[in-house]
Amino acid sequence: MGAKLSLVVIKGVPKLSLGTRKKSMIGLSFGRNLVDQLDRWANELASPLMPPREVFEEGTEIRFEFREHIPHAVMIGKSIRAVSGIRAALVLADLGYITECAALLRMVSDFSTEIIAVGEALNRGGKLPASIQKFVDQYFTQKPRTPEQLSEAERTRYVSREDLMKAELRLAKSAHIDGEQQRIVHRYLNMAYDAYIHGSYETTMELYDPLTGLFMMSGHASTSKREEFVEAVLLKLHEVIIALEITAAVTANASIFKAARKARHKMDAIEPWKHS
């Protein structure tokens, strides 16, 4: 397609509690409708690799694999997980499972970072950087199937988040934007969401209900708290849209590229994305 990759802008609420802000009903409706479109986009991006081939394991087990183990396939595989994750996070936010929603959003953010890193390297052309090639190779490496295989295997050193985030710095530089400040914000947001992954003290107390004296483990009772995390999902949705846009660009899918770019431009013009 020859499309130029655009700047990656990390959207998020800059405080540990994820914050609250006045909602835009237009943005909320647009975001929910956009989430509903993502299944089709991801499946269309995956279609050149389909159907997967069947790999027969010991016994009667069957494992499915993409027909090609190439960098583009990594982006598509991660896109599928990002779309599934953002949809699940929205369901959890609506039901009041706010801590589980936030933990899932941390995973979705990592998937988006990985997609952007591979896509930026492919867009530059030439030989892939060593870290990106290693990331691609590790994605397709078969995991140990038994405890014995795991104990006998050498320890795997995975590509770091910092290495993958360097792609965002390069994209920011090409757009004449302060990439270092963006990386600081990205690290801060990762730290905030990491707290939910690891069950930090603050995230446990976020589930306490002072009216009943009990912890809310069947969904947060506060409507405003649920709305706060719906907004957090919509802010992460911006990252997913960028990731899909870049995937469409490097796989030459013009229709999804145009749809994703159009959606991102609209998001940038309305709340909750406009001032985040």
C-alpha positions in Angstrom: 0.0 0.0 0.0 2.9 2.3 0.7 1.1 4.0 3.5 3.1 6.2 5.9 3.0 5.1 9.5 1.6 7.8 11.7 2.6 8.9 15.2 1.8 6.6 18.0 0.1 8.6 20.7 -0.4 6.9 24.1 -3.8 7.9 25.5 -4.5 7.4 29.2 -5.6 8.9 32.5 -2.5 10.2 34.3 -3.0 9.0 37.8 -2.9 5.7 39.6 -6.7 5.5 40.2 -7.2 5.9 36.5 -9.1 9.1 37.3 -12.6 10.3 36.4 -13.7 12.9 34.0 -16.8 14.3 32.4 -18.0 11.8 29.8 -19.1 12.6 26.2 -22.1 10.6 25.3 -21.1 10.9 21.6 -17.7 9.5 22.4 -19.1 6.7 24.5 -21.5 5.7 21.8 -18.9 5.9 19.1 -16.4 3.9 21.1 -18.9 1.1 21.8 -19.9 0.9 18.1 -16.2 0.9 17.2 -15.5 -2.1 19.5 -18.3 -4.0 17.7 -16.5 -3.6 14.4 -13.1 -4.9 15.5 -13.9 -8.6 15.1 -14.6 -8.1 11.4 -11.4 -6.0 11.0 -9.2 -8.6 12.7 -10.7 -11.5 10.8 -10.2 -9.7 7.5 -6.6 -9.0 8.4 -6.1 -12.7 9.2 -7.8 -14.0 6.1 -4.6 -14.2 3.9 -3.2 -16.7 6.5 -6.4 -18.8 6.7 -7.2 -21.6 7.1 -4.6 -22.6 9.5 -2.8 -25.9 9.1 -3.3 -28.7 11.5 -0.4 -30.0 13.5 -0.9 -33.4 15.1 0.5 -33.8 18.6 1.1 -37.0 20.5 -2.2 -38.9 21.0 -5.2 -37.2 19.6 -4.3 -33.6 20.2 -4.4 -31.2 17.3 -2.7 -27.8 17.3 -3.5 -25.1 14.7 -0.8 -22.9 13.2 -0.7 -20.0 10.7 0.4 -21.2 7.3 3.3 -18.7 7.3 5.6 -17.9 10.3 6.4 -14.4 9.2 6.5 -11.0 11.1 3.1 -10.0 9.5 1.6 -13.1 11.1 2.9 -12.0 14.6 1.1 -8.7 14.1 -2.1 -10.4 13.1 -1.9 -12.9 16.0 -1.4 -10.1 18.5 -4.2 -8.1 16.9 -6.6 -10.9 17.5 -5.6 -11.0 21.1 -5.9 -7.2 21.4 -9.4 -7.2 19.9 -10.5 -10.1 22.1 -9.0 -8.4 25.1 -10.5 -4.9 24.6 -13.9 -6.5 24.1 -13.6 -8.5 27.3 -12.3 -5.5 29.3 -15.4 -3.5 28.3 -17.7 -6.3 29.5 -15.8 -6.5 32.8 -16.1 -2.7 33.2 -19.8 -2.8 32.6 -20.2 -5.5 35.2 -18.1 -3.7 37.7 -15.1 -6.1 37.7 -12.8 -3.1 37.7 -9.6 -4.7 38.8 -9.9 -7.5 36.4 -10.7 -5.0 33.6 -7.6 -3.0 34.4 -5.4 -6.2 34.5 -6.7 -7.1 31.1 -6.0 -3.6 29.7 -2.4 -4.0 30.7 -2.2 -7.0 28.5 -3.9 -5.2 25.6 -1.4 -2.4 25.9 1.5 -4.8 25.6 -0.1 -6.4 22.5 -0.4 -3.0 20.9 3.2 -2.1 21.7 4.4 -5.4 20.2 2.3 -4.8 17.0 3.7 -1.3 16.6 7.3 -2.4 17.2 7.1 -5.1 14.5 5.1 -2.9 12.1 7.5 0.1 12.4 10.5 -2.3 11.7 8.8 -3.7 8.6 7.8 -0.2 7.4 11.5 0.9 7.5 12.4 -2.0 5.3 15.7 -4.0 5.1 16.8 -6.5 7.6 14.8 -6.6 10.8 16.6 -5.3 13.9 18.0 -8.1 16.1 15.5 -7.5 18.9 12.5 -7.6 16.5 13.7 -10.7 14.8 14.3 -12.4 18.1 10.7 -11.4 19.2 9.3 -12.9 16.0 11.3 -16.1 16.4 10.2 -16.4 20.1 6.6 -15.9 19.1 6.6 -19.0 16.9 8.8 -21.2 19.2 6.9 -24.2 20.5 6.6 -24.1 24.3 7.5 -27.1 26.4 4.7 -29.6 26.5 5.6 -31.4 29.8 7.2 -30.3 33.1 10.2 -32.4 32.1 10.7 -30.6 28.9 10.6 -27.3 30.8 13.1 -28.4 33.3 15.5 -29.5 30.6 15.1 -26.4 28.5 17.5 -23.4 28.6 16.2 -20.3 30.3 14.5 -18.0 27.7 15.4 -14.4 27.8 12.6 -12.5 26.2 12.8 -9.2 24.4 12.2 -6.3 26.9 9.4 -3.8 26.8 12.0 -1.1 26.7 13.4 -2.5 23.4 10.0 -2.7 21.9 9.0 0.8 22.9 12.0 2.2 21.0 9.7 2.1 17.9 7.5 4.7 19.4 10.5 7.0 19.9 11.4 6.7 16.2 7.8 7.4 15.2 7.6 10.4 17.5 10.9 11.8 16.1 9.7 11.5 12.5 6.6 13.5 13.5 8.6 16.1 15.4 7.0 15.3 18.7 8.7 14.8 22.1 9.1 11.0 22.1 10.9 11.0 25.4 7.9 12.6 27.2 5.6 10.1 25.5 7.8 7.2 26.8 7.6 8.7 30.3 3.8 8.7 30.1 3.8 5.2 28.6 5.9 3.9 31.5 3.7 5.6 34.0 0.6 4.1 32.6 2.2 0.7 32.5 3.2 1.1 36.2 -0.4 2.0 37.1 -1.9 -1.0 35.3 0.9 -3.3 36.6 -0.6 -2.6 40.1 -3.7 -4.5 39.0 -1.8 -7.3 37.5 0.1 -7.9 40.7 -2.8 -7.2 43.1 -1.2 -4.2 44.8 -2.5 -2.9 48.1 -4.2 0.1 46.5 -6.1 -2.1 44.0 -7.4 -4.3 46.8 -8.7 -1.3 48.8 -10.4 0.0 45.7 -12.9 -2.8 46.2 -13.8 -1.9 49.7 -17.3 -0.6 50.3 -17.4 1.7 53.4 -21.2 1.6 53.5 -21.4 -2.2 54.0 -17.9 -2.8 55.5 -17.3 -5.5 52.9 -15.2 -6.0 49.9 -17.0 -6.0 46.5 -15.9 -9.1 44.8 -19.0 -9.6 42.6 -18.8 -6.3 40.8 -18.2 -2.7 42.1 -21.4 -1.2 43.3 -20.6 2.4 42.3 -21.9 3.5 38.9 -19.3 6.3 38.7 -16.5 3.8 39.3 -17.9 1.5 36.5 -18.1 4.5 34.2 -14.5 5.4 35.1 -13.2 2.1 33.9 -15.4 2.1 30.8 -13.5 5.3 30.0 -10.2 3.5 30.7 -11.2 0.9 28.2 -12.0 3.5 25.6 -8.7 5.2 26.1 -6.9 1.9 25.5 -9.1 1.4 22.5 -7.1 4.2 20.9 -3.9 2.1 21.1 -5.7 -0.9 19.6 -6.9 1.2 16.7 -3.4 2.4 16.0 -2.1 -1.1 16.1 -4.8 -2.3 13.6 -4.1 0.7 11.4 -0.4 -0.2 11.3 -1.1 -3.9 10.7 -3.4 -3.0 7.8 -0.7 -0.7 6.4 2.1 -3.3 6.3 -0.2 -6.1 5.1 -1.6 -3.8 2.3 -5.2 -4.0 3.4 -6.5 -0.7 2.1 -10.0 -0.9 3.4 -9.1 -1.7 7.0 -6.3 0.9 6.9 -8.7 3.6 5.8 -11.4 2.6 8.3 -8.9 2.5 11.2 -7.4 5.8 10.2 -10.8 7.5 9.9 -11.8 6.1 13.3 -8.6 7.3 14.9 -9.0 10.8 13.4 -12.6 11.0 14.8 -11.4 9.8 18.2 -8.7 12.5 18.3 -11.5 15.2 17.8 -13.9 14.1 20.6 -13.9 13.2 24.3 -12.7 11.2 26.0 -9.7 11.0 23.7 -9.4 14.7 22.7 -7.7 16.0 25.9 -6.2 12.8 27.2 
